[in-house]
Amino acid sequence: MAVLEGFFMQQHSNDETRMRQCAEGVLVALKRCTMNAASGEIAQASQRHQLNSWRVSQALVRLAQEVDPEADSNATAVARFEWGALLARRARP
């Protein structure tokens, strides 16, 4: 049982890391900044708004993909506040 719990915890951690990396990639593309700068910006925005960085990362990625935001309206509001202008300026096909 403990092995199974450890597997699920590791899988959840991997998902969080992957989402954070995707969000960093969004910022690198939009701002032409380094990965370190993007990571720091996500961390600072999360801390400033007192939200988990994974939630903010997920909201940023969903907005960038133009997917309807999930019920996490706080994280979506933060992502729109912090990076909405950049997302609005990107070229549309």
N, C-alpha and C positions, 0 to 999 in steps of 0.2 A: 504494500500500500504506500509506503514512504517513497519508493522508487517512482511510482506513478505520480504522486504529488510533486516530486522533484521535476519530472518531465513536463508537467503542465506549467509549473513555475518558470522553467527555462523557456518553454514555448512562448509564454506571455512576455517574457523579457525580450526574446528575439523579435516578437511583433512590435514591441515598443521601440526597439532600436531601429528596426526597418522603417517605421513610420517617421521617426525623428530624422533619419537619413533622407527620406523622401522630401520632407519639409525643408531640410537644408538645401537639397537640390533645387527646389522651387526658388528659394531665395538667391542661390548662386545664379540661376538663369535670369531672374528678374533684375537683380541688382549688380550682377557681374562682380560679386565679391568672392572671397575665399570661403572654403568650408568652415574654417575656424571662425570667421566673422559671422557667418550664417548661424552657426551653432550658438555663439555668444548672444546674437540678437534674439534668438528664440528663448534662450535661458533668461535674458534680461526682461523680455516682454512677459514671460510667464511669471517671473518674480514680481514685476511691477504690478501685475493684475492679480497676483496671488492665485494662480491656477497651475495645475500640473502641466509640465512642458509637453507631455505626450498628448494631452487633450488639445493644447494649442497647435501642436504639430498636425494632428489629425484634422483639425478644422481648417488649417492653412492648405493642406493637400486637397481636401474636399472642395474648397473654394477655387483652387487652381484648376481642378478638373471640371469645374462647373457642375458638380454633383450637388443635389439638394443637401443642405446641411442637416446633420442629425439633430436630435432633440437637445444637444448640448449648446444651448443658445449663448451661454456665457463665453465659452471658448470661441464660438463663431463670431461673436461681437468683438472679442479681442483681436482675432485674426483680421477681421474687416477694418478695425480701427488702426491696427499697426501696418497692414500691407494692402488694404483695399485699393488705395490709389494706384499702387504698382500693378495690381491685377487688372484694374480697369484700363490701364494704358497699353496693355499688351495687344499685339496685333490679333485680329480675329480673321479666321479663314473665310 
